């Protein structure tokens, strides 16, 4: 829901940084992989209950996630890059809740499992919709130029990052926040299913 506004706010700065990295010979794939590596470091910090460290690393990781596309705009977009970006994004979205489960299994395990389940269902609807949209030659620029068809919803990348930041700032509220965001994510998945039923007749 907020991704469009976030892109309009951040894209000019990301584009300038992307130009600089491209001129320095840094590839978009390298930025993608570095961002995921930093995301893993964030998860490790969270698992050891170093929540503020995890927050900083989490934000750096997502900066890289925005930068890889900006670098690709000034070098070359590839299917490999698009594949890596999506796969590592999904891995990141799973590893952060898992880190909070490891940090406090007794308090967070069920809520973390519920959140990861909601991500799994939402991811299935997102990717399956993209497959059939490609089959039908549908296109959209709703979230800018992407490697595959992006459907919008209540729970997008910006909302997810905000919630992950709240997890780090308010770790004792993880369960409540996780259940609430799992519900929002499942609403997003349900809305996409309804849209698919209407469009893919």
Residue frames relative to the residue before (quaternion, step in Angstrom):
aa qw qx qy qz dx dy dz
X 1.0000 0.0000 0.0000 0.0000 0.00 0.00 0.00
X 0.7683 0.3539 -0.1802 0.5020 3.58 1.00 -0.86
X 0.4432 0.7297 -0.4479 0.2654 3.59 1.22 -0.19
X 0.6311 0.5487 -0.3432 0.4276 3.59 0.97 -0.79
X 0.6791 0.4759 -0.2834 0.4817 3.57 0.90 -0.95
X 0.6414 0.5258 -0.3245 0.4548 3.59 1.00 -0.81
X 0.6413 0.5239 -0.3248 0.4569 3.58 0.99 -0.81
X 0.6614 0.5061 -0.3184 0.4528 3.58 0.89 -0.89
X 0.6728 0.4991 -0.2901 0.4627 3.58 1.07 -0.73
X 0.7995 0.3628 -0.1519 0.4540 3.56 0.83 -1.03
X 0.5602 0.6683 -0.3862 0.3007 3.60 1.05 -0.67
X 0.6427 0.5218 -0.3692 0.4223 3.67 0.84 -0.72
X 0.6793 0.4707 -0.2936 0.4803 3.60 0.92 -0.88
X 0.6503 0.5143 -0.3201 0.4584 3.59 0.97 -0.83
X 0.6283 0.5393 -0.3362 0.4486 3.57 1.04 -0.77
X 0.6516 0.5054 -0.3211 0.4657 3.60 0.96 -0.82
X 0.6573 0.4895 -0.3096 0.4822 3.59 0.96 -0.83
X 0.6336 0.5475 -0.3246 0.4399 3.56 1.04 -0.79
X 0.6152 0.5384 -0.3364 0.4674 3.57 1.04 -0.78
X 0.6718 0.5095 -0.2978 0.4476 3.57 0.87 -0.94
X 0.6731 0.4826 -0.2994 0.4738 3.59 0.94 -0.88
X 0.6387 0.5241 -0.3312 0.4557 3.59 0.97 -0.82
X 0.6672 0.4955 -0.3013 0.4674 3.59 0.95 -0.85
X 0.6651 0.4874 -0.2990 0.4803 3.58 1.17 -0.56
X 0.5683 -0.6370 0.3633 0.3732 3.58 1.29 0.02
X 0.4568 0.6697 -0.4600 0.3621 3.58 1.25 0.28
X 0.3234 -0.7634 0.5278 0.1845 3.59 -0.81 0.98
X 0.6167 -0.5455 0.4205 0.3812 3.54 -1.26 0.48
X 0.6314 0.5366 -0.3386 0.4458 3.61 1.00 -0.77
X 0.6343 0.5307 -0.3305 0.4548 3.57 1.01 -0.79
X 0.6452 0.5070 -0.3171 0.4755 3.59 1.03 -0.78
X 0.6296 0.5401 -0.3258 0.4536 3.58 1.00 -0.84
X 0.6948 0.4710 -0.2707 0.4713 3.56 0.85 -1.01
X 0.6347 0.5179 -0.3329 0.4671 3.59 0.99 -0.78
X 0.6392 0.5299 -0.3276 0.4508 3.58 0.97 -0.82
X 0.6624 0.4860 -0.3129 0.4765 3.57 0.96 -0.79
X 0.6214 0.5398 -0.3409 0.4541 3.58 1.02 -0.76
X 0.6510 0.4896 -0.3055 0.4930 3.58 1.00 -0.83
X 0.6158 0.5423 -0.3388 0.4603 3.59 1.08 -0.69
X 0.6360 0.5076 -0.3225 0.4836 3.58 1.03 -0.74
X 0.6324 0.5151 -0.3293 0.4757 3.58 1.04 -0.74
X 0.6124 0.5380 -0.3387 0.4699 3.59 1.07 -0.73
X 0.6580 0.5104 -0.3047 0.4623 3.57 0.94 -0.91
X 0.6404 0.5194 -0.3249 0.4632 3.59 1.00 -0.81
X 0.6444 0.5134 -0.3223 0.4663 3.59 0.96 -0.84
X 0.6578 0.5051 -0.3086 0.4659 3.58 0.95 -0.87
X 0.6387 0.5364 -0.3295 0.4425 3.58 0.94 -0.86
X 0.7119 0.3982 -0.2401 0.5263 3.59 1.15 -0.63
X 0.5096 -0.6951 0.3706 0.3460 3.56 1.36 0.39
X 0.4275 0.6356 -0.5025 0.4009 3.57 1.10 0.75
X 0.0716 -0.8928 0.4429 0.0403 3.51 0.71 1.17
X 0.6671 0.4857 -0.3232 0.4632 3.61 0.94 -0.74
X 0.6038 0.5237 -0.3461 0.4913 3.58 1.10 -0.66
X 0.6425 0.5249 -0.3102 0.4641 3.54 0.98 -0.86
X 0.6291 0.5445 -0.3287 0.4470 3.57 1.03 -0.79
X 0.6667 0.4974 -0.3017 0.4659 3.58 0.88 -0.95
X 0.6787 0.4835 -0.2909 0.4701 3.59 0.90 -0.92
X 0.6078 0.5611 -0.3388 0.4483 3.56 1.07 -0.77
X 0.6851 0.4774 -0.2812 0.4729 3.57 0.90 -0.95
X 0.6254 0.5202 -0.3388 0.4727 3.61 1.04 -0.70
X 0.6258 0.5438 -0.3280 0.4528 3.55 1.04 -0.81
X 0.7060 0.4473 -0.2710 0.4774 3.57 0.89 -0.90
X 0.5428 0.5703 -0.4059 0.4641 3.60 1.19 -0.36
X 0.6485 0.5023 -0.3081 0.4819 3.57 0.98 -0.85
X 0.6303 0.5449 -0.3357 0.4394 3.57 1.02 -0.76
X 0.6697 0.4575 -0.2962 0.5045 3.57 1.12 -0.61
X 0.6678 0.5370 -0.2980 0.4205 3.56 1.05 -0.77
X 0.6013 0.5900 -0.3888 0.3731 3.61 0.99 -0.69
X 0.6552 0.5015 -0.3127 0.4706 3.56 1.02 -0.77
X 0.6362 0.5272 -0.3254 0.4598 3.56 1.06 -0.77
X 0.6346 0.5070 -0.3271 0.4829 3.59 1.03 -0.74
X 0.6511 0.5254 -0.3137 0.4490 3.58 0.95 -0.91
X 0.6048 0.5647 -0.3559 0.4343 3.60 1.07 -0.69
X 0.7630 0.3658 -0.1835 0.5003 3.58 1.07 -0.74
X 0.6844 0.3661 -0.2966 0.5564 3.59 1.27 0.20
X 0.6550 -0.4501 0.3445 0.4998 3.58 -0.09 -1.26
X 0.3402 -0.7099 0.5786 0.2133 3.55 -0.98 0.88
X 0.0401 -0.7974 0.6021 0.0042 3.57 -0.95 0.89
X 0.5893 -0.5557 0.4454 0.3814 3.55 -1.24 0.44
X 0.6042 0.5573 -0.3559 0.4446 3.58 1.07 -0.69
X 0.6621 0.5062 -0.3029 0.4623 3.57 0.96 -0.87
X 0.6498 0.5104 -0.3128 0.4683 3.57 0.99 -0.84
X 0.6364 0.5301 -0.3164 0.4625 3.57 1.04 -0.83
X 0.6719 0.4969 -0.2971 0.4619 3.57 0.84 -0.99
X 0.6395 0.5491 -0.3258 0.4283 3.56 0.93 -0.90
X 0.6975 0.4671 -0.2750 0.4688 3.59 0.82 -0.99
X 0.6817 0.4997 -0.3010 0.4416 3.60 0.80 -1.00
X 0.7136 0.4455 -0.2686 0.4691 3.59 0.84 -0.93
X 0.5701 0.5551 -0.3823 0.4697 3.60 1.17 -0.46
X 0.6754 0.4838 -0.2991 0.4693 3.58 0.86 -0.94
X 0.6299 0.5240 -0.3338 0.4661 3.59 1.01 -0.75
X 0.6354 0.5268 -0.3193 0.4655 3.59 1.00 -0.84
X 0.6783 0.4988 -0.3011 0.4477 3.59 0.90 -0.92
X 0.6684 0.4739 -0.3070 0.4841 3.59 1.18 -0.40
X 0.6928 0.5196 -0.2931 0.4051 3.56 0.92 -0.90
X 0.6233 0.5480 -0.3609 0.4253 3.63 1.06 -0.58
X 0.6659 0.4505 -0.3287 0.4956 3.67 0.81 -0.77
X 0.6185 0.5483 -0.3475 0.4428 3.58 1.03 -0.75
X 0.6241 0.5436 -0.3380 0.4480 3.59 1.05 -0.74
X 0.6552 0.4947 -0.3151 0.4761 3.60 1.01 -0.74
X 0.5983 0.5387 -0.3546 0.4756 3.59 1.12 -0.58
X 0.6641 0.4926 -0.2973 0.4774 3.58 0.95 -0.88
X 0.6293 0.5561 -0.3335 0.4284 3.58 1.01 -0.79
X 0.7957 -0.0478 0.0631 0.6005 3.60 1.02 -0.79
X 0.1671 -0.8429 0.5018 0.0988 3.60 0.33 1.22
X 0.6456 0.5486 -0.3359 0.4117 3.58 0.89 -0.86
X 0.7459 0.4019 -0.2178 0.4845 3.58 0.90 -0.92
X 0.8190 0.3587 -0.1194 0.4317 3.57 0.94 -0.92
X 0.4876 0.7240 -0.4242 0.2411 3.60 1.16 -0.43
X 0.7157 0.4476 -0.2844 0.4544 3.60 0.71 -0.99
X 0.6575 0.4990 -0.3124 0.4702 3.59 0.93 -0.86
X 0.6445 0.5169 -0.3209 0.4631 3.59 1.00 -0.80
X 0.6432 0.5129 -0.3200 0.4700 3.57 1.02 -0.81
X 0.6407 0.5241 -0.3225 0.4591 3.59 1.00 -0.82
X 0.6628 0.5028 -0.3081 0.4615 3.57 0.96 -0.84
X 0.6649 0.4936 -0.3079 0.4684 3.58 0.91 -0.90
X 0.6109 0.5381 -0.3462 0.4661 3.60 1.06 -0.71
X 0.6594 0.5014 -0.3160 0.4625 3.59 0.92 -0.88
X 0.6288 0.5194 -0.3313 0.4744 3.60 1.05 -0.73
X 0.6316 0.5429 -0.3241 0.4487 3.57 1.02 -0.83
X 0.6790 0.4748 -0.2878 0.4803 3.58 0.87 -0.97
X 0.6653 0.5027 -0.3051 0.4599 3.58 0.89 -0.91
X 0.6481 0.5189 -0.3129 0.4612 3.57 0.98 -0.84
X 0.6289 0.5328 -0.3335 0.4576 3.58 1.04 -0.78
X 0.6761 0.4756 -0.3035 0.4738 3.60 0.90 -0.86
X 0.6380 0.5477 -0.3196 0.4368 3.57 1.01 -0.85
X 0.7333 0.4286 -0.2426 0.4686 3.56 0.76 -1.06
X 0.6483 0.5085 -0.3303 0.4604 3.59 0.97 -0.76
X 0.6171 0.5241 -0.3456 0.4743 3.58 1.02 -0.75
X 0.6535 0.5230 -0.3178 0.4454 3.58 0.92 -0.88
X 0.6283 0.5418 -0.3359 0.4459 3.60 1.01 -0.79
X 0.7343 0.4171 -0.2498 0.4736 3.57 0.80 -0.98
X 0.5732 0.5542 -0.3814 0.4677 3.58 1.19 -0.45
X 0.6417 0.5082 -0.3136 0.4813 3.58 1.03 -0.80
X 0.6312 0.5415 -0.3285 0.4477 3.57 0.98 -0.84
X 0.7409 0.3835 -0.2055 0.5117 3.58 1.05 -0.80
X 0.4545 -0.7183 0.4219 0.3153 3.60 1.32 0.20
X 0.3109 0.7383 -0.5327 0.2729 3.58 1.05 0.75
X 0.0939 -0.7897 0.6043 0.0493 3.58 -1.10 0.66
X 0.0065 0.7799 -0.6258 -0.0094 3.55 -1.27 0.43
X 0.1863 -0.7522 0.6202 0.1221 3.54 -1.21 0.61
X 0.2446 0.8189 -0.4903 0.1707 3.58 1.27 0.41
X 0.7838 0.1932 -0.1130 0.5792 3.59 1.11 -0.64
X 0.6830 -0.4697 0.2728 0.4883 3.54 1.11 0.72
X 0.6976 -0.4403 0.3516 0.4425 3.53 -1.33 -0.17
X 0.0158 0.8139 -0.5757 0.0763 3.57 -0.59 1.20
X 0.6023 -0.5777 0.4170 0.3601 3.54 -1.30 0.34
X 0.7889 0.0913 -0.0651 0.6042 3.58 1.21 -0.40
X 0.6893 -0.4936 0.3404 0.4066 3.54 -1.33 0.23
X 0.1560 -0.7971 0.5804 0.0576 3.59 -0.68 1.14
X 0.1573 -0.7542 0.6308 0.0922 3.55 -0.78 1.07
X 0.4010 -0.7231 0.5134 0.2297 3.56 -1.02 0.80
X 0.0533 0.8063 -0.5879 0.0368 3.59 -1.27 0.21
X 0.7181 -0.4241 0.3231 0.4474 3.55 -1.32 -0.07
X 0.7768 0.2665 -0.1259 0.5565 3.56 0.95 -0.93
X 0.1079 0.7765 -0.6078 0.1263 3.56 -0.29 1.30
X 0.7824 -0.3409 0.2195 0.4728 3.57 -1.27 -0.15
X 0.6604 0.5255 -0.3261 0.4258 3.60 0.87 -0.91
X 0.6622 0.4971 -0.3061 0.4698 3.58 0.91 -0.91
X 0.6427 0.5315 -0.3234 0.4470 3.56 0.99 -0.84
X 0.6682 0.4881 -0.3057 0.4710 3.59 0.91 -0.85
X 0.6151 0.5346 -0.3503 0.4616 3.60 1.00 -0.74
X 0.6741 0.4846 -0.2971 0.4716 3.58 0.90 -0.91
X 0.6341 0.5174 -0.3385 0.4644 3.61 0.96 -0.78
X 0.6331 0.5169 -0.3301 0.4724 3.59 1.02 -0.75
X 0.6406 0.5142 -0.3202 0.4718 3.58 1.00 -0.81
X 0.5838 0.5636 -0.3693 0.4530 3.60 1.07 -0.67
X 0.6991 0.4761 -0.2672 0.4618 3.57 0.92 -0.96
X 0.6855 0.4768 -0.2826 0.4721 3.58 1.01 -0.79
X 0.7918 0.1678 -0.0599 0.5842 3.58 1.07 -0.82
X 0.0489 -0.8583 0.5092 0.0413 3.62 0.62 1.06
X 0.6181 0.5527 -0.3548 0.4320 3.60 1.09 -0.56
X 0.6836 0.4550 -0.2764 0.4993 3.59 1.24 -0.39
X 0.2855 0.8007 -0.4967 0.1750 3.61 1.23 0.17
X 0.6873 0.5066 -0.3120 0.4167 3.60 0.71 -1.02
X 0.6682 0.4966 -0.3046 0.4627 3.58 0.84 -0.94
X 0.6840 0.4830 -0.2863 0.4657 3.57 0.85 -0.99
X 0.6470 0.5289 -0.3191 0.4469 3.59 1.00 -0.83
X 0.6567 0.4961 -0.3174 0.4710 3.59 0.91 -0.83
X 0.6568 0.5122 -0.3141 0.4557 3.59 0.93 -0.88
X 0.7068 0.4479 -0.2788 0.4713 3.58 0.86 -0.91
X 0.5736 0.5610 -0.3811 0.4593 3.60 1.13 -0.55
X 0.6444 0.5165 -0.3189 0.4651 3.59 0.99 -0.82
X 0.6557 0.5023 -0.3087 0.4716 3.59 0.94 -0.89
X 0.6509 0.5215 -0.3090 0.4570 3.58 0.99 -0.84
X 0.6673 0.4870 -0.3051 0.4738 3.58 0.98 -0.79
X 0.5885 0.5392 -0.3655 0.4789 3.60 1.12 -0.57
X 0.6318 0.5274 -0.3214 0.4684 3.58 1.01 -0.83
X 0.6602 0.5003 -0.3023 0.4715 3.58 0.94 -0.90
X 0.6544 0.5155 -0.3143 0.4552 3.58 0.93 -0.88
X 0.6437 0.5175 -0.3216 0.4629 3.59 0.98 -0.84
X 0.6518 0.5051 -0.3195 0.4668 3.59 1.02 -0.75
X 0.6158 0.5354 -0.3421 0.4660 3.59 1.08 -0.69
X 0.6466 0.5078 -0.3177 0.4723 3.57 0.96 -0.86
X 0.6453 0.5149 -0.3181 0.4662 3.58 0.97 -0.85
X 0.6525 0.5203 -0.3158 0.4516 3.59 0.94 -0.88
X 0.6368 0.5278 -0.3285 0.4561 3.58 0.96 -0.84
X 0.6745 0.4880 -0.2893 0.4725 3.58 1.04 -0.77
X 0.7451 0.4377 -0.2278 0.4488 3.58 0.84 -1.01
X 0.7770 0.3631 -0.1836 0.4803 3.60 0.86 -0.98
X 0.1622 0.7997 -0.5583 0.1500 3.58 0.72 1.02
